Each structure stands twice: as C-alpha cells, then as structure tokens.
C-alpha cells in the first residue's frame, strides 16, 4: 500500500513470558517524493495522415516572423517518440475528432488507417468528439473493437483486416438507452507512486453537429456536471491529479504558444468555471485553435491549466506536472511544439523547413503505413474531375464571405435546380479545405473529397421568406459586435444579404435579395442545403420546418459535375457587413 508500511509482530509463547523477545528493527517510511508527469496531447486530427500543407506562424529567436511547415502523422509519431524519450512517466492523449471529416487517404478506408497510425503515435486515451459520430455509434464502436461489420455504404477492411484501436475511447457524457455510457468515462494511469485520473467526453451539443442518424440511440449530458460527478470515484481509486479531456474549446489572440492567453473566449469558459477544483488540467479541442492558458480559480491557489494543440497534428502539447503523492499537483507548465516535417510549395511561395525549430524526420513504421494506404487510394485520388480558373480559398474578409463556400453553393444550386431550387446555402463547417488547381487548372477527386468529405445529400425544401430570414439570423445568434463567432451560410449566385451586428439578436439581417428582388416574408422559396443542415445541424433548426423535401443527389457529385466543364472562381460580394466601424 502506498504511504503505509507493515509492522510484523512476533507472537509471545504461552507460559514463556519471561523469555526475552528479539528486537525487530523497523525502517521508517520513505519520504514521499514528487514525480514529474508528462502529458502529450493532440486534438482535431481529422484523419490527416499526409502533411496537410499548413504552416504555423512563428517567431524565430532573432525576432523574425517565419512560417514553419507542419503536420503529417509520420512526423507526429516521430515528435511524440522524441518528446517521450527518457521520460517513463508519460502518457499521450487526444481530445476528440481524431477521425471524421478526413482526407481521402483515411476516409476511403473508413478511417481505419488513422486508428492504426495513432497507435504508432502512442495515443493511450481518446475522448470522443462530435465527428467520431459522423458514421453512427455502431461504426464508432467498431473503431474501438475492430472487425469488418458493415455500417456504412463503404466496405470495411478494404485493404486489410481491422483489429480496432489498442488505445481506449472515453465518453463520460455519452449515454445509451439503458443509461450506461457508450464507452468508459474515466481511466486511471498508474505511474507507481502517483496516479493520474483521466475523464474524457465530447461537447453536449454533439447532437446538433451530427446528422440524426449518427447520434441515434445516444444522448449527451452536461459536461461540467458529468466531470464533477466522476471526481469522487477517481479520488477513491487513488488519483493524485485529474486530467479532463474534452472536445470543446475556445480561442485566444496570441500565437500558437503564447502563454498570455490574450482575449481568450469560447464555449469552454462556462464549463471550466463550474469544474470541481480537484480537476487540475483540461486538454480541449473542437475550435481548431492553439492556446496555452492558466485560468485563475478563486477556490484554488494554483490556476487551472487549459490547452489546445490546434488541428490536423500540426502541433503537439507537451504538458509537465509535478505531482506529490500527498499534496497533489505542485507545479505545472505546457508548451505547444510545432510538428515540423518536410517543406512544401504553396502557389508561388516555398514554405521551407526552418532550422531554428526542431525538425522531426518521418517515423519509418508510420510512414510505411501511410504509404501503403496512399498507394491503395491513389487511383481514385488522382482522377481529374474538372477544371477551376484559380484557387478557391476559405480566406474571408470583413464580410466573412469566402470563395470556397460560394463555389460549393453554386455547384449545389446547379444540381438542385431540377428539384426547383432557387437558392443554395453551405455552412462554413461544411467547407473543409481550399481548392487549389494545378498549373493546368485541373482538379482531382482527392482535392474535392478533402473539401467535402462528409458524403451528405443535397435536400431542397420550401421555406417562407420569414423562415429564410430566421435561418440567416441564426448565423449570428451567439455573436456580439466585438467577437467573431458567426456560423456563416454562404449563398449561391443571385442571392444577396446584409447584416449589422450592432442591432439586437434576431434583427441583424438588414436586407435579403434574390436576383435583385427583395425577399418577401409570406412568399415561398425553394432552398437547397446539405442533409446535415436540413436536419437542423449547426443549430439551424428552422430548416426542419421546411416542407416538400426533395433529394437532389450527393454533394460531392454536384461539385464534380460543376467542375467537369470548367468553372471560374466565384467573385465575392454576396454578403455585406454593415456593422458600423
């Protein structure tokens, strides 16, 4: 038993009380010594096995602003192994969205290769996120247990038999019909003289972020209440420190490793404000932001450590806790480390490796795994589907509009016209990547799959003008004039709207026009959206009130058809921000 010892007493012999007893020397207990624990954390990997062509904005030691190429699971595995080297008291964790919304190399094989690659990274625990439910809870259970049972339109085990994740999924607030959790909610990582309690969960709004079929049969409980309820059992099991893995987060205005946590805001804040003070560290996700924050707590002298490692495996958070077997956590620190691998070319710019930051050469075993799956999907990925006049990116200006969203909306309107569609909208979360054609303007299937990986159908519904306004108001339901938490809907060509964030919620849409004519509240309009939105996803619940629903085919097929004959990059100007500056 920890912090205790056993004293063996020699029994006296009856009738021999006068016999001298030997003296037994008892060693005093060893002084309790603190232990340094390492927690390596990632979040929102989204199946990005190959380098995602992302550069991290950083500052070199001489003060120069630089862009550092990052990502690729083989480089992530190398980084994790190097950071763990010589540190026996280490655990590697993930805060959700490890799978789902993935590029073709992973998604073509139902994310099986991502699970295999994360074993090479050394992940031991993954808290489920909303995207883990994209293909339903039965398929998610298969990700844990393995096997080739078919739950989707794709055939599992397409390249090799899938044996499931060696690491554990955690889902403390995901409840099935019998009131039990879909996966265990907690775990204890035993480091010998100290134990780390771990709680894992997704955000309670997961049901609004996934198609109804994906979350059928499960419900999502309040995050803080669930975490707090888990604390007593973890303490009773011997936890000296408690880590919460939660797929919810925020954002700050500083750089990827800025410890000042400037202007931090987000849905994670009201959760952490209600957490039991026994919870020491929160590893978060969902927002794809990178931050290292220490949040003051009135009930503790030590602040709460809150971290996030951005997205796609471009960063890994190295957390160090000094844990005393009696006094718990006595010191803490964290750093976001850039997972720098090979450089890449972005248009005319060359993003080269930067010698002032560590370079993690690709891990051989992980690289071989990725190469095997990339080769198996190469024929599908490299097929040219059409042409585009230039890059359609997600770069947005003050009006929050971008060309990538407009391109998809135009493609979906064209596909849905046969169902009477007059306008189409695509949500910002449905546009997962930029579309950058080759020098000859060609675009491949792999590129459009990365842009729209969810396999949604296009649904056309009839809405009144008043419902259409309510739909657009929902974009700004949680926005003030001082923040940028809008959930934009990008319209197809011919539709125009303006907004003013200085006006009260529900009255921020100032103007709506279709082909130059003002939208009339009682009039009826045929509106095309993806099936995720049509079912009320992203909190656009007004779409569930639409009538005369008609299926107009797959979203990816629509984009391919639009590009087949050649397409031009759509101009901006469909959305106007009239908020007073």
C-alpha positions in Angstrom: 0.0 0.0 0.0 1.3 3.5 -0.9 2.3 5.7 2.1 2.0 2.9 4.5 4.1 0.0 5.8 3.5 -3.3 7.7 5.0 -4.0 11.1 5.2 -7.7 11.8 4.7 -8.6 15.4 6.3 -11.8 16.8 3.7 -13.5 18.9 4.6 -14.4 22.5 4.7 -18.1 23.5 2.2 -19.1 26.2 3.9 -19.8 29.5 7.1 -18.3 28.3 6.6 -14.7 29.3 10.0 -14.4 30.8 11.7 -15.4 27.6 13.4 -12.3 26.1 12.0 -11.4 22.7 14.3 -10.4 19.9 14.3 -6.7 18.9 12.8 -6.1 15.4 14.2 -3.1 13.6 11.5 -1.3 11.6 12.6 1.1 8.9 10.8 4.4 8.8 8.6 5.1 5.8 10.3 6.6 2.8 9.8 10.2 2.4 7.1 11.0 -0.1 8.8 12.4 -3.2 7.2 14.4 -6.0 7.1 12.9 -9.5 7.2 14.8 -12.8 4.5 13.5 -15.2 4.4 14.3 -18.9 1.1 14.5 -20.8 1.5 14.7 -24.6 -1.8 16.0 -26.1 -3.3 16.4 -29.6 -6.8 17.2 -30.8 -8.8 17.5 -34.0 -6.5 15.3 -36.1 -9.4 14.6 -38.6 -7.5 11.7 -40.3 -4.8 14.0 -41.7 -2.3 11.2 -42.4 -0.4 13.1 -45.0 1.0 16.5 -44.4 -1.9 19.0 -44.6 0.2 21.7 -46.3 -0.2 24.0 -43.3 2.4 26.4 -42.0 2.5 27.7 -38.4 3.1 31.4 -38.0 6.0 31.6 -35.5 8.8 33.9 -34.4 12.4 32.9 -34.8 14.8 33.6 -31.9 16.1 36.7 -33.7 12.5 38.1 -33.7 11.9 37.4 -37.4 8.4 36.2 -38.4 8.6 32.9 -40.1 6.2 30.2 -41.4 7.1 26.7 -40.2 5.7 23.7 -42.3 3.8 21.3 -40.0 1.9 18.1 -39.9 1.9 14.6 -41.3 1.3 11.7 -38.9 4.7 10.1 -39.6 6.3 13.4 -38.3 3.8 13.5 -35.4 4.8 10.0 -34.4 8.4 11.0 -34.5 7.8 14.1 -32.5 5.8 12.1 -29.8 8.5 9.5 -29.6 11.3 12.0 -29.3 9.4 14.0 -26.6 8.7 10.9 -24.6 12.3 9.6 -24.8 13.9 9.2 -21.3 10.6 10.0 -19.6 9.0 6.9 -18.2 6.2 8.8 -16.6 4.5 9.9 -19.8 1.0 9.4 -21.3 -0.2 10.5 -24.8 -3.8 11.6 -25.2 -6.3 13.0 -27.7 -9.2 15.4 -27.1 -11.5 14.2 -29.9 -12.2 14.4 -33.6 -9.4 12.0 -34.3 -11.5 10.7 -37.1 -14.3 12.1 -39.3 -14.0 14.9 -41.8 -10.9 13.2 -43.1 -9.0 13.4 -46.4 -9.4 10.7 -48.9 -6.4 8.5 -47.9 -8.1 7.9 -44.5 -11.8 8.3 -45.3 -11.6 6.0 -48.3 -10.9 3.2 -45.8 -13.4 4.4 -43.1 -10.6 6.0 -41.1 -9.1 2.6 -40.2 -5.6 3.7 -41.1 -5.9 6.7 -38.8 -6.6 4.4 -35.9 -3.6 2.3 -36.8 -1.4 5.4 -37.2 -2.5 6.8 -33.8 -1.2 3.5 -32.2 2.2 4.4 -33.7 1.9 7.9 -32.3 1.4 6.3 -28.9 -2.0 7.5 -28.0 -3.4 5.8 -25.0 -6.7 7.6 -24.5 -9.0 9.5 -26.9 -12.1 11.4 -25.7 -14.7 11.1 -28.4 -15.6 14.3 -30.3 -18.6 15.2 -32.5 -17.0 13.9 -35.7 -16.4 10.5 -34.2 -20.2 10.1 -34.6 -20.3 11.0 -38.3 -21.0 7.4 -39.3 -23.0 6.5 -36.3 -22.3 5.0 -32.9 -22.2 1.4 -34.2 -19.4 2.2 -36.6 -17.6 4.1 -33.7 -17.8 1.0 -31.5 -16.2 -0.9 -34.4 -13.4 1.6 -34.4 -12.7 0.5 -30.8 -13.4 -3.2 -31.0 -12.3 -3.9 -34.6 -13.9 -6.3 -37.1 -15.3 -5.9 -40.6 -19.0 -5.5 -39.9 -20.6 -3.1 -42.4 -22.4 0.0 -41.0 -22.0 2.4 -43.9 -22.1 2.4 -47.7 -18.4 1.7 -47.9 -17.0 -1.8 -47.3 -14.8 -2.1 -44.1 -11.4 -3.8 -44.1 -10.8 -2.6 -47.7 -7.0 -3.2 -47.5 -6.6 -5.5 -44.5 -8.4 -6.8 -41.5 -9.1 -4.1 -39.0 -8.3 -5.1 -35.4 -9.6 -2.0 -33.7 -7.9 0.6 -31.5 -5.4 -0.5 -28.9 -6.0 2.8 -27.1 -9.2 3.5 -25.2 -12.1 5.7 -26.2 -13.6 7.7 -23.4 -17.1 9.1 -23.4 -18.2 10.1 -19.9 -21.3 12.1 -21.1 -22.4 9.9 -24.0 -25.3 7.8 -22.7 -27.1 4.9 -24.4 -30.7 4.0 -24.0 -30.0 1.9 -20.9 -28.4 4.9 -19.1 -24.9 3.5 -19.5 -22.0 5.3 -21.2 -21.2 4.2 -24.8 -17.5 3.9 -23.7 -15.9 4.1 -20.3 -16.0 7.7 -19.0 -12.8 7.6 -16.9 -9.5 5.8 -16.5 -6.5 5.7 -14.1 -3.0 5.9 -15.4 -0.7 4.3 -12.8 2.8 5.8 -12.6 3.7 3.8 -9.5 4.0 6.3 -6.6 1.4 8.6 -8.2 -1.8 8.0 -10.3 -3.4 10.3 -12.9 -7.1 10.2 -13.1 -8.5 10.9 -16.6 -12.0 11.9 -17.7 -13.0 12.0 -21.4 -16.0 13.5 -23.1 -17.4 15.4 -26.0 -19.4 18.6 -26.1 -23.1 18.3 -25.1 -24.1 20.0 -28.4 -22.8 17.0 -30.4 -26.4 16.0 -31.3 -26.8 19.3 -33.2 -23.5 18.9 -35.0 -24.1 15.4 -36.5 -26.8 14.1 -38.7 -29.6 12.5 -36.7 -28.7 9.0 -37.9 -25.2 9.5 -36.5 -26.4 10.1 -32.9 -29.4 7.8 -33.0 -29.8 6.0 -29.6 -27.4 8.2 -27.6 -27.8 11.4 -25.7 -25.2 13.9 -24.4 -25.1 15.1 -20.8 -23.8 18.3 -19.4 -20.1 18.5 -19.5 -19.3 20.1 -16.1 -21.9 18.1 -14.2 -20.6 14.9 -15.7 -16.9 15.7 -15.0 -17.7 16.7 -11.4 -19.6 13.5 -10.8 -16.6 11.5 -11.8 -14.2 13.1 -9.4 -15.1 11.2 -6.1 -14.6 7.8 -7.7 -11.3 8.8 -9.2 -10.1 10.1 -5.9 -11.3 7.0 -4.2 -9.3 5.0 -6.7 -6.1 6.9 -5.7 -5.9 9.7 -8.3 -3.3 12.2 -7.2 -4.1 14.5 -10.2 -7.0 14.7 -12.5 -7.0 15.4 -16.3 -10.1 16.3 -18.2 -10.1 15.6 -22.0 -13.0 17.5 -23.5 -13.9 18.1 -27.1 -14.9 21.8 -26.6 -12.7 24.8 -26.6 -12.1 28.5 -27.3 -9.6 30.8 -28.9 -7.1 33.5 -28.0 -5.5 36.3 -30.0 -1.9 35.3 -29.3 0.4 32.9 -31.2 0.4 29.1 -31.1 2.5 29.0 -27.8 1.6 32.4 -26.3 1.3 31.9 -22.6 -0.5 35.2 -22.0 -3.8 33.8 -23.3 -4.9 37.2 -24.6 -8.6 37.8 -25.3 -9.5 34.2 -24.5 -13.1 33.4 -25.2 -15.2 30.4 -26.1 -17.8 27.8 -25.0 -15.2 26.1 -22.8 -15.2 29.0 -20.3 -18.6 28.4 -18.7 -17.7 24.8 -18.4 -14.3 25.3 -16.7 -15.9 27.9 -14.4 -18.1 25.1 -13.0 -15.5 22.4 -12.7 -14.6 20.8 -9.4 -11.4 22.3 -8.1 -9.9 18.8 -7.9 -9.6 18.8 -11.7 -6.1 20.0 -12.4 -5.7 20.2 -16.2 -8.1 20.5 -19.2 -7.0 19.4 -22.6 -9.5 20.8 -25.1 -10.3 20.9 -28.8 -13.1 21.5 -31.3 -12.3 25.1 -32.2 -9.1 24.1 -34.1 -7.3 26.9 -32.2 -4.0 26.7 -30.4 -3.5 28.1 -26.9 -1.8 27.6 -23.5 -3.8 29.2 -20.7 -3.7 29.4 -17.0 -7.1 30.4 -15.6 -7.4 31.8 -12.1 -9.6 29.9 -9.8 -11.0 31.5 -6.6 -11.2 28.1 -4.9 -7.5 27.2 -5.6 -4.3 29.0 -5.2 -3.0 27.3 -8.4 -4.6 28.3 -11.7 -6.3 25.8 -14.0 -4.1 24.7 -16.9 -6.1 24.7 -20.2 -4.5 23.7 -23.5 -5.3 23.0 -27.2 -3.0 21.9 -30.0 -4.7 23.5 -33.0 -5.6 20.9 -35.7 -4.5 18.2 -38.0 -1.5 17.1 -36.0 0.5 20.3 -36.8 1.2 20.8 -33.1 1.6 18.6 -30.0 1.2 19.9 -26.5 3.9 18.9 -24.0 2.4 19.2 -20.5 4.6 18.7 -17.4 3.0 18.3 -13.9 4.9 17.9 -10.7 2.7 15.6 -8.6 3.2 14.9 -4.9 1.8 11.7 -3.6 0.3 13.6 -0.7 -0.1 17.2 -1.8 -1.1 16.6 -5.5 -0.1 18.9 -8.3 2.5 21.4 -7.0 3.8 22.8 -10.3 2.7 22.8 -14.0 3.8 24.1 -17.4 3.0 23.4 -21.0 4.3 24.2 -24.5 2.8 23.7 -27.9 5.5 22.1 -30.1 5.4 22.5 -33.9 5.5 19.2 -35.6 7.8 20.3 -38.3 8.5 17.9 -41.1 9.1 18.5 -44.8 8.6 21.8 -46.5 6.1 22.3 -49.3 5.1 24.7 -52.1 2.0 26.9 -51.7 1.3 28.6 -55.0 4.4 30.6 -55.9 5.7 30.5 -52.3 8.1 27.9 -51.0 7.5 27.0 -47.3 10.9 25.6 -46.4 11.9 23.8 -43.1 13.2 26.2 -40.5 16.4 25.2 -38.8 15.6 27.3 -35.7 12.8 24.9 -34.9 13.1 21.2 -34.4 12.6 19.0 -37.5 11.1 15.6 -36.9 12.1 13.2 -39.6 9.3 10.8 -40.5 8.9 7.8 -38.4 9.6 4.8 -40.6 6.9 2.4 -39.4 4.2 5.1 -39.6 5.4 6.4 -42.9 5.2 2.8 -44.3 1.6 2.6 -43.1 0.6 5.9 -44.7 2.4 5.0 -48.0 0.5 1.6 -48.1 -2.9 3.3 -47.8 -2.0 6.2 -50.0 -1.0 3.8 -52.8 -4.2 1.9 -52.4 -6.3 5.1 -52.8 -4.0 6.8 -55.4 -6.0 5.9 -58.4 -9.2 7.3 -57.0 -7.5 10.4 -55.5 -5.6 11.4 -58.7 -8.5 11.1 -61.1 -9.0 14.5 -62.7 -12.7 15.6 -62.3 -12.6 19.0 -63.9 -11.0 22.4 -64.0 -11.1 25.6 -62.0 -9.7 29.0 -63.1 -7.8 29.6 -59.9 -7.7 28.9 -56.1 -11.0 28.9 -54.3 -9.9 29.5 -50.7 -11.5 29.9 -47.3 -9.8 33.2 -46.7 -12.5 35.6 -45.6 -12.6 39.4 -45.3 -14.6 41.7 -43.1 -17.8 40.5 -44.6 -17.0 36.8 -43.5 -17.6 35.6 -47.1 -15.1 33.4 -49.0 -14.8 32.0 -52.5 -14.7 28.3 -51.4 -18.1 28.5 -49.8 -19.5 30.4 -52.8 -18.2 27.7 -55.2 -19.9 24.9 -53.3 -23.1 26.8 -53.1 -23.1 27.4 -56.8 -22.5 23.7 -57.5 -25.3 22.6 -55.3 -27.8 25.1 -56.8 -27.0 23.8 -60.2 -27.6 20.2 -59.1 -30.8 21.1 -57.3 -32.5 23.1 -60.0 -34.3 20.0 -61.2 -35.9 20.0 -57.8 -37.0 23.6 -58.1 -34.2 25.1 -56.1 -33.9 28.9 -56.3 -31.0 29.4 -53.9 -28.5 27.2 -52.1 -26.5 27.6 -48.9 -23.5 25.8 -47.5 -22.4 26.1 -43.9 -18.8 27.2 -43.1 -18.1 23.9 -41.3 -19.0 22.0 -44.4 -16.1 23.5 -46.3 -13.1 21.6 -45.1 -10.3 22.7 -47.4 -9.2 25.2 -50.1 -9.5 24.1 -53.7 -6.2 24.9 -55.4 -6.0 23.6 -59.0 -2.8 22.5 -60.7 -0.9 24.8 -63.2 -3.2 23.5 -66.0 -6.2 24.3 -63.9 -7.0 20.6 -63.3 -8.7 19.5 -60.1 -8.6 15.9 -58.7 -11.1 13.8 -56.9 -8.8 13.7 -53.9 -9.0 17.5 -53.7 -12.7 17.8 -53.9 -13.1 15.0 -51.3 -10.8 16.9 -48.9 -13.1 19.9 -49.5 -16.3 18.0 -48.8 -15.6 14.7 -47.0 -18.9 14.1 -45.3 -20.9 12.4 -48.1 -24.1 14.5 -47.5 -27.0 14.5 -49.8 -28.5 17.8 -51.1 -32.0 18.4 -49.9 -34.4 21.0 -51.3 -37.1 22.4 -49.0 -39.7 25.1 -49.3 -39.3 28.0 -46.8 -41.2 31.2 -46.4 -39.4 34.5 -46.7 -39.8 34.9 -42.9 -38.3 31.5 -42.3 -35.4 32.4 -44.6 -34.7 35.5 -42.6 -34.8 33.4 -39.4 -32.3 31.0 -41.0 -29.9 33.8 -41.7 -30.4 35.3 -38.2 -29.1 32.0 -36.7 -25.7 32.7 -38.2 -25.3 35.4 -35.6 -27.3 34.1 -32.7 -24.2 33.9 -30.5 -22.3 36.9 -31.9 -21.7 40.3 -30.4 -20.3 43.2 -32.3 -17.0 42.6 -30.6 -16.4 39.0 -31.4 -16.3 36.7 -34.5 -18.2 33.6 -33.6 -20.5 33.7 -36.5 -21.5 30.4 -38.2 -21.8 31.6 -41.8 -24.0 30.4 -44.5 -22.6 31.1 -48.0 -25.2 31.7 -50.6 -25.3 30.7 -54.3 -25.0 33.3 -57.1 -28.0 35.6 -57.3 -28.7 35.8 -53.6 -27.5 38.8 -51.5 -27.9 39.6 -47.9 -26.5 42.2 -45.5 -26.1 42.2 -41.7 -25.5 44.6 -38.9 -24.1 43.2 -35.6 -24.8 46.4 -33.7 -28.5 45.5 -33.9 -30.1 43.2 -31.3 -30.1 39.4 -31.9 -33.0 38.4 -34.2 -32.8 41.8 -36.0 -29.4 41.6 -37.6 -30.3 40.7 -41.1 -30.9 44.1 -42.8 -31.6 43.1 -46.4 -32.2 40.0 -48.5 -32.5 39.9 -52.2 -32.9 37.1 -54.8 -31.9 38.2 -58.3 -32.3 41.8 -57.3 -35.8 41.4 -55.8 -36.4 41.8 -52.1 -37.4 38.6 -50.2 -41.0 38.8 -49.2 -41.9 37.3 -45.7 -45.0 35.4 -46.9 -43.6 34.3 -50.2 -42.3 30.7 -50.7 -38.8 29.8 -51.8 -37.2 26.6 -52.7 -33.9 26.3 -50.8 -31.1 23.7 -51.2 -28.9 22.7 -48.3 -26.9 19.6 -47.4 -28.7 16.9 -45.4 -26.8 17.8 -42.3 -28.3 21.3 -42.3 -31.7 20.1 -43.5 -31.9 18.0 -40.3 -31.2 21.1 -38.1 -27.4 20.7 -37.9 -25.2 23.5 -36.5 -28.3 24.7 -34.7 -30.1 25.8 -38.0 -33.2 24.2 -36.7 -35.5 26.4 -38.8 -34.7 24.2 -41.7 -36.5 21.3 -40.0 -39.7 23.4 -40.6 -39.2 23.4 -44.4 -41.8 21.5 -46.4 -41.8 19.4 -49.6 -38.4 17.9 -49.1 -36.8 16.6 -52.3 -33.4 14.7 -52.6 -31.1 16.2 -55.2 -28.2 13.8 -55.0 -24.8 13.7 -53.3 -22.9 17.0 -52.5 -19.6 15.6 -53.9 -21.3 14.6 -57.2 -22.6 18.1 -57.5 -19.2 19.7 -57.1 -17.7 17.2 -59.6 -20.4 17.9 -62.2 -19.9 21.7 -61.7 -16.2 21.5 -62.3 -16.4 19.0 -65.2 -16.9 21.5 -67.9 -14.6 24.0 -66.2 -15.6 26.6 -63.6 -14.4 30.1 -62.7 -13.6 31.2 -59.1 -16.8 33.0 -57.9 -16.4 36.6 -57.0 -17.2 37.9 -53.6 -20.0 40.4 -52.9 -22.9 38.2 -51.9 -22.7 39.1 -48.3 -22.2 42.6 -46.9 -21.3 43.5 -43.3 -23.0 46.9 -42.4 -21.9 46.9 -38.8 -20.7 50.4 -38.0 -16.9 50.6 -37.7 
